[in-house]
Amino acid sequence: MLKKIFFTLIALLPFVAIAQNNNSVIPIPMKNGIVFYENTYSFNKTFKKDDFVDNSLAWLKSTFNDVPATVCIGDEIKATGTFTVAAGQTGDYVLKFDISISISSDSYTLRIYNFYENSSEKTSSHEFSKIEYRWRDFRKSKPWRPTDVTLFTVLDANTRALIASFEKNNLILNPANIAATPKFKVLAFFSTNVEGDHVDFAYDAMKFYKRMAAQYGFAFDTTSNWENTNDATLKNYKLVIWLNEFPHNEAERRSFEKYMDNGGAWLGFHVSGYNDKDTHWPWFVNFMGGAVFYNNNWPPLPAKMIVDDNKHPVTKDLPTEYTAPINEWYGWKPNPRLNKDVKVLVTLNPSNYPLGKKDIIKDGDIPVVWTNTKYKMVYMNMGHGDHNFDSALQNKMFEDVVLWLGE
């Protein structure tokens, strides 16, 4: 039986801050409007819950200074931790946060969230306040104080160090996550300084594909540094995924073109395929089969889909029709279906029209998933908000596309 325990931990973790000048390089994840770190790990077949509980308790006790005993909540271990950020002459910040370790029959999930900050500055009220107020302004290049760069750099570094410590501690219970020779390697690019709904999707997708990688034995790496779109980095990966952004400078664009022309594979979601008159990347327009963004519905809504080919490796597990979860849907002009090299796999069902309330798609043939057969690539219009992985049926397509592209 799971031990009946609940933890409240107040601790000090000694980390050194490294200031960064570019707000966008601090990859702090958000979910449902709050700073939220979450990783899910698979168990091997010989795993025993009680062993994992004992192991996790030992990790908590060794990580934090004081562990007062308390009570229990089902299959979840809870804790509250703190660490201090040294901010120079202006004083220190104390960051307080919640830790949750939830356990199921075949996996466990670590969550670190509900961050609150308290400053020792003379002007401070000495009350803890939600970090999100400060983080939103910082993301918009409107920091409250010069120390904000240090504050958020240390928040992310300390939290990721805590996650790494947890993973190292539980490695012996989780050999299924370790593939000595991965079947193939995937690199997923994402951005945190874009529309919030696109950030939410990126973090949901990373969680989904990390778990899938452990199950199917491929390597799944992520980066928010788009400068990694270079020849030296891309040559190490069979598949590149753009979750919520795309390259903006010429060096990155040329490296991606070279990667694809030399046999690389690409999966793009939603806004990663966006292009219009201001994009000025003709190679990418041709890569997308000539498709140029034309319109969209608003607000995001579920929509009925027609599966054009359910024998293709990407859509083989879909019926001829299904309903996709809430998403913002794009229309294209020219229509990529007109390109002889394009194979459309999924199309917006005309029975959806009119689709939207503010911005309305009234008619048209609108491909949703397609591949340009001159390349190993797939574009999927899904990718707006935190509901895209709500459909087990659609999730099979999200799995199948990676397995096909990674062949």
Phi, psi and omega in degrees: 000147177294131182299141183276091186218155175211136186242142167236113186243127172241116190217167178237122177250121184275103175237153179260132181278140173239111184292144176234146185266340184255112183305324188290344182275356177270102191275059182282120182280151175229151176213129181052037173085004178232157175295126192209111176259131184210129174226139176244139184233145179270148174268154169276172189291338183267007184293142174239132183303314184299325178297318181292321178300311180301318181295318181292322178296319178297322179294315179299316182293323181281338183275322184249157186287314185234135180230084178292135181287145177211220190249203194226151169223099174042231181263044181220131173260128181241151179206159171235128181234166176220155164216160186252138176250118178282122184245030176073217185294338182280355178107189183250160171245140171252124178255125179249141185207161177261146174238135176228133173237104181257145190234131173239187184290334185232005182200169172219150185233130175257128177233138175230120192199187181054056180281134174232145180238146179224129183254145176267009177298151182298332181277356184281149176279354183063020172257143177288139177228154182298135182292337186298326180301315182286322182294321180297316178294321180297319179296332180269016181061036176232061182297148178289318182216161178302334182287353182298326179300314178296316182303310185281330175297315181289322177305311182291316182297315180294318182294318179292327175295322177296317178297316179298322178296318178298315181296318180296319182296325185258011183300321183294336179269359189225048182294342180296339181279351187253116176251117182300317177231098182297147180298322174198168183241136181240139173238119181255126177262141176210166177230149178254351182256034179243187181307136185304321179295330178283328175293316178303314180298316183302316182289326174296319181294319180296319177298315181298312186282334174295317179293320178296321180300318178296325182286320187258357173079030172248164180267133180234108179250153180229153175207143172255007179261102184288351173293346174288356170281073179222164185302316185295324181278312187297330183295345181273357187235139177282327185224135174246134178242133171254114185275320185206021181200188180201161180297146181243345180250163188294322181299315180293321179296316180296320180295320179294318178302315181297318180300313182288320179295337180263015172102010177290168180240149184220139171233123180241136178249137166048248188292345178296338178263004183294134170205146179211195184296341182264355184286321176056050175223078185300327179300318183290325176300315178295321178301322179279009179079020181089356184292130176235135181305135182238312181202177178206162173268157171207137003282172176302140184216154168294158182209147177281140182243148168252126178268109185293325182215100180265023170251351177290147180306331182283326188243015185296338181261011178256149172284183181290337176217149173201168178252122179275147179295177182308130180198160170267127187255134181262143168256157188230141178209108010291158177283125180299338179298337180287345181277127184296340181269356183265134171246114179277132183255326180220139183229146174295127181289126180303341179294348177288335189287142356284135185251113180122170180235319177264301172258121191243128169270115188267330183194184174113157174270111188238099173297143181247322178229130177205166176229140170271111189291353175283347181228168170267087186210153172217135171250135176234128182285347176295148176145018179244115175093187188250028179243359187295336181259021180280346184254116177298328179294310179294327179300329177297322176294320178298328175285311186299326183293323179290320179295323178290313181293332182274357181304000000 
